[in-house]
Amino acid sequence: MHPLPVDEDPRRSLWRRVREYAVPPPMIETATARRSVGDWAGACAAANIDVDLRPRDLTRTHGRDLTGRLRADLRHLAPDLLRWHMPRTAPDGLLRPGATVTLARYAADGPHGPRPVWLVVRTPPAWAAGGQRMSLALWDGERLHDGSRGHPRPRPGRRFRFDLHRHLWDARRAHELRHRSGADHPAGDGAQAPVTVEPGLLPPGHHCAVDRWAEEARILLRDTGRTAGAVTVRIDARHRIVLHLSGAGPVPQAVRAEPPDADTAFTVLPLLPDAATYVLPDLDLLRAGAIEAGRLHPLVAAALAPGHTVTGPPPGPDPGQPHLVECRGDRHRVALVDGVLVPLDHTPDEMRREELLVELTGTPLPCLRFLDRAHRRPDCLTGVRERLDHGDTDGALAVVGNLLGPQARLRDGPLKDALEEAALRRLAHGLYRAGLSGPADHRVLPAPARRRDHRSHPRHATRR
């Protein structure tokens, strides 16, 4: 059976673009190098993650045990791997805005006994998502100085629970991805616990990991202190399924999937996280032949395709190689000189005369047309926009610099507009982080003006 072309499946096409642009190789290399020497904060900075917690201050407020466990988790946090697996939305594959994802849970000492504390990562609301940055914080349900001010959903959600899937962010357990994704069993071999799904419950073209539902549901139930019961599965915005699991035993038990009896089942029953509901996108791309294992994150590739050959990104055009343009019946060269893209076969005086003729509605030379197109609408414009949308500003500027030169002055056009829009989006995110923009009840208000005595002379200086 031959794999389907990527263009025939929108989901595969989306995730292929995400894997190409969302987490660039330089980010992975820098974050890995900093994490390997114990610099977890530097690794977060390399992966565009803001840190809204200070472990040194937590001993006084949350106790030594929690601080020690938190420090151990932070030392092994792979922020580039976390960004790789974060939930995303169609059609652009950008980070899901306004989400709070649980990474770990702890028990802190409180005045009324132990209370839960969550290590979470948050994505900003859509209007402040420029740069695709995230923030790392500690949430205990009471404190509001953890970076949650102005966030639409600061509380940990049920759909995105990476505390039950630590292999998606913890470098110590990244190898578990092979088993938890079902990659150690061929698709549809029936090796997993059977799940009986009534006809019509699953929409056509779904990408649900039905073979993994039984085991993942038992993991979710064990987290709630049970070994059997019912679990809700969210397929999409309009489709829900309830799984009924019998008691655990040495032999996998059959699992029955049925429609819910009432709407209250969605809020009362445990919800299977999205990471356990759908087939892992990387596994789907590998099985379809839409991506090579060497193009995946190194930790993901080591788990899904052991012994693979590392292949870096395809080499880009050599910035020192001149572009060839058919001009006046000859082949002219356009190349970078002193950091600027210029035609090599035209003198500066000739170029000034031709530019003057163009301003007088004359027909520009092919070399001039090439320069103008490169400044306004180059062939790499789509790739530049993708990189800017996913927050890879350095990568986008490198592509522009390799084409036009680091000293080039952009002309008005789509390329300049894309760079300016990205800069405005990053500015909006900075205002959001500073509390200077967003909902009025979360903004930082200016300090009240001092009351001043507006009399022209002090009372003691007046004449009697």
Phi, psi and omega per residue, in radians:
M1 nan 2.145 -3.084
H2 -1.476 2.496 3.115
P3 -1.156 2.584 3.131
L4 -1.274 2.544 3.042
P5 -1.058 2.633 -3.110
V6 -1.079 -0.653 -3.062
D7 -1.121 -0.323 -3.110
E8 -1.481 -0.128 -3.141
D9 -2.253 1.901 -3.120
P10 -1.043 -0.608 -3.123
R11 -1.123 -0.766 3.126
R12 -1.168 -0.680 3.112
S13 -1.097 -0.722 3.124
L14 -1.100 -0.848 -3.078
W15 -1.232 -0.461 3.070
R16 -1.177 -0.708 3.072
R17 -1.154 -0.680 3.119
V18 -1.072 -0.788 -3.122
R19 -1.177 -0.377 -3.138
E20 -1.462 -0.626 -2.980
Y21 -2.037 -0.491 -2.924
A22 -1.219 -0.698 -3.120
V23 -2.205 1.524 -3.046
P24 -1.178 2.658 3.141
P25 -0.962 -0.701 3.103
P26 -1.039 -0.621 3.090
M27 -1.113 -0.752 -3.135
I28 -1.124 -0.768 -3.118
E29 -1.119 -0.778 -3.118
T30 -1.179 -0.788 -3.140
A31 -1.120 -0.692 3.125
T32 -1.151 -0.737 3.135
A33 -1.093 -0.721 -3.138
R34 -1.258 -0.657 3.113
R35 -1.159 -0.628 -3.097
S36 -1.142 -0.384 3.107
V37 -1.795 0.188 3.075
G38 1.542 0.106 -3.120
D39 -1.596 1.377 -3.076
W40 -1.222 -0.595 3.113
A41 -1.178 -0.683 3.076
G42 -1.151 -0.621 3.077
A43 -1.126 -0.699 3.088
C44 -1.110 -0.718 3.113
A45 -1.092 -0.684 3.121
A46 -1.149 -0.521 -3.141
A47 -1.643 0.253 3.111
N48 1.056 0.796 3.096
I49 -2.089 2.117 3.083
D50 -1.447 2.435 -3.104
V51 -1.798 2.069 -3.129
D52 -1.917 0.560 3.091
L53 -2.503 2.701 3.114
R54 -2.253 1.787 -3.084
P55 -0.991 -0.540 -3.091
R56 -1.162 -0.380 -3.133
D57 -1.636 -0.061 -3.023
L58 -1.489 -0.367 -3.115
T59 -1.063 -0.700 -3.115
R60 -1.226 -0.628 -3.034
T61 -1.660 -0.470 -3.040
H62 -2.201 -0.066 3.089
G63 1.676 2.819 -3.091
R64 -1.227 -0.696 -3.067
D65 -1.086 -0.819 3.135
L66 -1.116 -0.719 -3.129
T67 -1.109 -0.692 3.114
G68 -1.132 -0.744 3.114
R69 -1.165 -0.672 3.118
L70 -1.125 -0.768 3.129
R71 -1.071 -0.702 3.116
A72 -1.095 -0.724 3.122
D73 -1.174 -0.686 -3.131
L74 -1.174 -0.593 3.124
R75 -1.147 -0.489 -3.117
H76 -1.857 0.125 3.072
L77 -1.210 2.205 3.060
A78 -1.829 1.590 -3.034
P79 -1.113 -0.516 3.077
D80 -1.203 -0.647 3.060
L81 -1.184 -0.667 3.077
L82 -1.075 -0.798 3.098
R83 -1.082 -0.624 3.131
W84 -1.045 -0.688 -3.026
H85 -1.747 0.015 -3.103
M86 -1.083 2.579 3.122
P87 -1.134 2.472 -3.089
R88 -2.306 2.911 -3.063
T89 -2.158 2.658 3.042
A90 -1.462 2.753 0.092
P91 -1.687 -0.038 -3.031
D92 -1.696 -0.201 -3.110
G93 1.289 0.389 3.118
L94 -1.377 2.841 3.109
L95 -1.001 2.458 3.096
R96 -1.096 2.084 -3.071
P97 -1.296 2.641 3.056
G98 1.110 0.527 -3.112
A99 -1.804 2.563 3.027
T100 -2.131 1.960 -3.042
V101 -1.853 2.236 3.119
T102 -1.414 2.239 3.078
L103 -1.760 -0.672 -3.124
A104 -2.737 2.750 3.096
R105 -2.201 2.481 -3.132
Y106 -2.302 2.918 3.055
A107 -2.028 2.068 -3.123
A108 -1.847 2.616 3.089
D109 -1.310 2.264 3.116
G110 -2.244 3.012 -3.132
P111 -1.119 -0.416 -3.128
H112 -1.988 0.482 3.136
G113 1.829 -3.087 -3.128
P114 -1.078 2.469 3.096
R115 -2.323 2.590 -3.068
P116 -1.319 2.544 3.057
V117 -2.339 2.377 -3.071
W118 -2.002 2.380 2.884
L119 -1.579 2.082 -3.010
V120 -2.244 2.775 2.971
V121 -2.168 2.371 -3.056
R122 -2.103 2.582 2.975
T123 -1.899 2.492 -3.091
P124 -1.232 2.880 3.043
P125 -1.083 2.868 -2.996
A126 -1.042 -0.639 -3.085
W127 -1.241 -0.289 -3.133
A128 -2.048 0.395 -3.046
A129 -1.552 0.213 3.118
G130 -1.085 2.300 -3.086
G131 1.547 -0.155 3.098
Q132 0.900 0.796 3.116
R133 -1.538 2.756 3.082
M134 -2.241 2.975 3.130
S135 -2.365 2.468 -3.136
L136 -1.852 2.258 -3.049
A137 -2.602 2.963 3.055
L138 -2.008 2.240 -3.067
W139 -2.083 2.191 3.088
D140 -2.134 0.155 3.074
G141 1.476 -0.122 -3.085
E142 -2.156 -0.702 -3.035
R143 -1.460 2.463 -3.099
L144 -1.995 0.171 3.141
H145 -1.769 0.518 -3.095
D146 -1.848 0.395 3.141
G147 1.484 0.113 -3.100
S148 -1.542 -0.040 -3.124
R149 -1.096 2.207 -3.140
G150 1.464 -0.058 -3.136
H151 -1.396 2.368 -3.075
P152 -1.192 -0.537 -3.123
R153 -2.399 1.350 -3.078
P154 -1.269 -0.384 -3.106
R155 -1.344 2.578 3.085
P156 -1.056 2.350 -3.124
G157 -1.619 2.909 -3.122
R158 -1.522 -0.444 -3.068
R159 -1.306 -0.549 -3.040
F160 -2.077 1.598 -3.082
R161 -2.131 1.596 3.105
F162 -1.406 -0.087 3.028
D163 -1.201 -0.434 3.031
L164 -1.578 -0.064 3.138
H165 -2.392 1.084 -3.074
R166 -1.129 -0.350 3.115
H167 -1.156 -0.179 3.125
L168 -1.494 -0.105 3.126
W169 -2.582 -0.328 -3.096
D170 -1.629 2.043 -3.099
A171 -1.113 -0.449 3.129
R172 -1.179 -0.456 -3.030
R173 -2.081 0.296 -3.125
A174 -1.090 -0.469 -3.135
H175 -1.164 -0.351 3.130
E176 -1.205 -0.210 -3.117
L177 -1.037 -0.583 -3.108
R178 -1.069 -0.793 -3.137
H179 -1.353 -0.758 -3.072
R180 -1.170 -0.430 3.107
S181 -1.556 -0.178 -3.086
G182 1.459 0.257 -3.123
A183 -1.269 -0.325 3.140
D184 -1.424 0.012 3.055
H185 -2.260 2.358 3.083
P186 -1.033 2.653 -3.112
A187 -1.079 2.210 3.046
G188 1.286 0.426 -3.126
D189 -1.502 -0.091 3.091
G190 1.314 0.241 -3.125
A191 -1.275 -0.408 -3.141
Q192 -1.462 2.967 3.103
A193 -1.060 2.320 -3.078
P194 -1.196 2.516 3.075
V195 -2.161 2.082 3.137
T196 -1.595 1.985 -3.103
V197 -1.946 2.215 3.115
E198 -1.137 2.536 3.138
P199 -1.046 2.407 3.085
G200 1.577 -0.133 -3.137
L201 -1.312 -0.619 -3.136
L202 -1.652 2.277 3.139
P203 -1.207 2.708 3.120
P204 -1.119 2.492 3.121
G205 1.313 0.362 -3.128
H206 -1.256 2.791 3.087
H207 -2.123 0.776 -3.088
C208 -1.471 2.482 3.097
A209 -1.568 1.195 -3.041
V210 -1.049 -0.644 -3.120
D211 -1.131 -0.353 -3.113
R212 -1.726 -0.128 -3.023
W213 -1.066 -0.705 -3.058
A214 -1.097 -0.890 -3.111
E215 -1.158 -0.721 -3.139
E216 -1.167 -0.628 3.101
A217 -1.146 -0.619 3.108
R218 -1.196 -0.624 3.066
I219 -1.086 -0.735 3.121
L220 -1.135 -0.715 3.138
L221 -1.194 -0.668 3.101
R222 -1.108 -0.556 3.100
D223 -1.157 -0.479 3.102
T224 -1.607 0.061 3.109
G225 1.521 0.318 -3.128
R226 -2.180 2.811 3.076
T227 -1.988 -0.179 3.134
A228 -2.621 2.834 3.132
G229 2.535 -2.798 -3.089
A230 -2.008 2.568 -3.122
V231 -2.360 2.412 3.082
T232 -1.568 2.393 3.084
V233 -2.062 2.149 3.104
R234 -1.649 1.961 3.131
I235 -1.417 -0.889 3.052
D236 -2.748 -2.878 -3.044
A237 -1.135 -0.380 -3.062
R238 -2.039 -0.087 -3.059
H239 -2.142 2.214 3.062
R240 -2.263 2.629 3.103
I241 -2.390 2.539 3.051
V242 -1.945 2.152 3.083
L243 -1.658 2.323 3.092
H244 -1.934 2.025 -3.100
L245 -1.916 2.338 3.067
S246 -1.485 -3.106 -3.096
G247 -1.085 2.633 -3.132
A248 -1.299 2.632 3.133
G249 -2.767 3.136 -3.128
P250 -1.194 -0.422 3.129
V251 -1.844 2.332 3.121
P252 -0.964 2.301 -3.121
Q253 -1.587 2.627 3.093
A254 -1.218 2.502 -3.131
V255 -2.066 2.303 -3.097
R256 -1.856 2.255 3.110
A257 -1.881 2.215 -3.110
E258 -2.426 2.830 3.027
P259 -1.234 2.651 -3.125
P260 -1.183 2.628 3.124
D261 -1.339 -0.574 -3.097
A262 -2.644 2.825 -3.138
D263 -1.140 -0.417 -3.133
T264 -1.162 -0.319 3.137
A265 -1.085 -0.495 -3.119
F266 -1.171 -0.613 -3.089
T267 -1.629 -0.437 -3.091
V268 -1.497 -0.761 -3.066
L269 -1.391 2.648 3.028
P270 -1.066 2.561 -3.112
L271 -1.845 2.208 3.089
L272 -1.181 2.183 -3.103
P273 -1.081 2.727 -3.136
D274 -1.073 -0.585 -3.137
A275 -1.097 -0.401 3.101
A276 -1.742 -0.185 -3.076
T277 -1.461 -0.707 -3.013
Y278 -1.914 2.775 3.048
V279 -1.147 2.397 3.119
L280 -1.003 2.218 -3.097
P281 -0.999 -0.676 -3.140
D282 -1.114 -0.713 3.114
L283 -1.142 -0.703 3.107
D284 -1.108 -0.732 3.124
L285 -1.157 -0.699 3.122
L286 -1.128 -0.785 -3.124
R287 -1.161 -0.510 3.131
A288 -1.500 -0.087 -3.101
G289 1.231 0.405 -3.098
A290 -1.568 -0.154 3.139
I291 -2.659 2.617 3.063
E292 -1.568 2.595 -3.108
A293 -1.066 -0.555 -3.140
G294 -1.199 -0.244 3.118
R295 -1.591 -0.059 3.127
L296 -1.468 2.972 3.000
H297 -1.030 2.422 -3.078
P298 -0.956 -0.706 3.135
L299 -1.211 -0.612 3.099
V300 -1.229 -0.761 3.141
A301 -1.121 -0.676 3.129
A302 -1.129 -0.528 -3.141
A303 -1.450 -0.713 -3.055
L304 -1.528 -0.522 -3.091
A305 -2.419 1.299 -3.126
P306 -1.050 2.449 3.120
G307 1.359 0.295 -3.127
H308 -1.254 2.836 3.087
T309 -1.633 2.192 -3.119
V310 -1.248 2.179 3.081
T311 -2.208 2.089 3.131
G312 -1.285 -3.129 3.107
P313 -1.116 2.666 3.134
P314 -1.048 2.433 -3.104
P315 -1.116 2.413 3.107
G316 -1.477 3.096 -3.141
P317 -1.139 2.526 3.115
D318 -1.263 2.083 -3.105
P319 -1.119 -0.385 3.130
G320 -1.472 -0.161 -3.133
Q321 -1.427 2.208 -3.116
P322 -1.254 2.635 3.035
H323 -1.523 2.433 -3.134
L324 -1.767 2.255 -3.088
V325 -2.263 2.301 3.057
E326 -1.337 1.960 -3.050
C327 -2.423 2.110 3.095
R328 0.973 0.757 3.099
G329 1.288 0.159 3.136
D330 -2.304 2.907 3.135
R331 -1.770 1.930 -3.110
H332 -1.750 2.808 -3.113
R333 -1.936 2.411 3.040
V334 -2.204 2.104 -3.031
A335 -2.573 3.018 3.122
L336 -1.433 2.248 3.076
V337 -2.338 2.072 -3.121
D338 0.963 0.691 3.071
G339 1.378 0.237 -3.128
V340 -2.353 2.447 3.094
L341 -1.382 2.065 -3.087
V342 -2.414 2.677 3.024
P343 -1.347 2.312 -3.068
L344 -1.522 -0.319 -3.041
D345 -1.835 0.295 3.048
H346 -2.272 2.388 3.099
T347 -1.308 2.756 3.120
P348 -1.031 -0.665 3.121
D349 -1.121 -0.717 3.130
E350 -1.120 -0.680 -3.138
M351 -1.169 -0.675 3.110
R352 -1.139 -0.702 3.122
R353 -1.130 -0.740 -3.119
E354 -1.161 -0.665 3.101
E355 -1.149 -0.628 3.077
L356 -1.150 -0.692 3.100
L357 -1.118 -0.650 3.118
V358 -1.130 -0.691 3.099
E359 -1.131 -0.432 3.085
L360 -1.638 0.476 3.101
T361 1.168 0.517 3.044
G362 -1.469 2.978 3.136
T363 -1.505 2.146 -3.090
P364 -1.303 2.690 3.044
L365 -1.163 2.682 3.075
P366 -0.981 -0.620 3.107
C367 -1.142 -0.672 3.079
L368 -1.153 -0.694 3.115
R369 -1.115 -0.665 3.111
F370 -1.115 -0.793 3.115
L371 -1.070 -0.768 -3.110
D372 -1.127 -0.732 3.127
R373 -1.158 -0.657 3.129
A374 -1.130 -0.600 3.142
H375 -1.399 -0.539 -3.035
R376 -1.786 -0.837 -3.043
R377 -2.475 1.237 -3.109
P378 -1.277 2.926 3.121
D379 -1.151 -0.437 -3.115
C380 -1.532 0.192 -3.048
L381 -1.081 -0.694 3.141
T382 -1.096 -0.772 3.104
G383 -1.131 -0.649 3.104
V384 -1.114 -0.775 3.124
R385 -1.101 -0.720 3.114
E386 -1.057 -0.773 3.137
R387 -1.129 -0.721 3.120
L388 -1.148 -0.705 3.132
D389 -1.078 -0.634 -3.107
H390 -1.584 0.132 3.051
G391 1.514 0.094 3.142
D392 -1.539 1.253 -3.123
T393 -1.155 -0.716 -3.141
D394 -1.082 -0.723 3.118
G395 -1.138 -0.696 3.125
A396 -1.144 -0.764 3.127
L397 -1.161 -0.572 3.097
A398 -1.153 -0.689 3.106
V399 -1.123 -0.777 3.128
V400 -1.142 -0.714 3.140
G401 -1.139 -0.650 3.113
N402 -1.182 -0.471 -3.131
L403 -1.524 -0.888 -3.014
L404 -1.765 -0.276 -3.093
G405 1.702 2.592 -3.097
P406 -1.186 -0.331 -3.106
Q407 -1.741 0.133 -3.069
A408 -1.250 2.586 3.034
R409 -1.916 2.001 -3.047
L410 -1.179 2.529 3.048
R411 -1.627 2.807 3.117
D412 -1.058 2.328 -3.129
G413 2.867 -3.065 -3.087
P414 -1.042 -0.643 -3.125
L415 -1.150 -0.808 3.119
K416 -1.138 -0.677 3.118
D417 -1.092 -0.704 -3.134
A418 -1.109 -0.728 3.135
L419 -1.190 -0.691 3.124
E420 -1.185 -0.697 3.106
E421 -1.107 -0.693 3.108
A422 -1.121 -0.672 3.109
A423 -1.135 -0.690 3.110
L424 -1.162 -0.643 3.107
R425 -1.160 -0.685 3.088
R426 -1.164 -0.615 3.082
L427 -1.130 -0.720 3.097
A428 -1.078 -0.670 3.097
H429 -1.152 -0.686 3.101
G430 -1.099 -0.691 3.087
L431 -1.143 -0.664 3.099
Y432 -1.112 -0.771 -3.135
R433 -1.133 -0.586 -3.141
A434 -1.440 -0.086 -3.121
G435 1.313 0.363 -3.106
L436 -1.766 0.030 3.134
S437 -2.585 2.760 -3.133
G438 2.013 -2.792 3.128
P439 -0.982 2.458 -3.027
A440 -1.086 -0.563 -3.082
D441 -1.320 -0.114 3.123
H442 -1.978 0.039 -3.125
R443 -1.358 2.717 3.042
V444 -1.454 2.031 -3.089
L445 -1.443 2.573 3.098
P446 -1.176 2.656 3.138
A447 -1.142 2.526 3.137
P448 -1.115 2.493 -3.133
A449 -1.195 2.531 3.113
R450 -1.214 2.514 3.097
R451 -1.437 2.152 -3.084
R452 -2.014 2.644 3.067
D453 -1.535 1.970 -3.045
H454 -1.559 0.166 3.095
R455 -1.197 2.546 -3.077
S456 -1.231 -0.490 -3.124
H457 -2.359 2.482 3.023
P458 -1.048 2.701 -3.091
R459 -1.089 -0.653 -3.094
H460 -1.280 -0.181 -3.108
A461 -1.710 -0.057 -3.130
T462 -1.344 2.587 3.130
R463 -1.459 2.571 3.110
R464 -1.822 nan nan
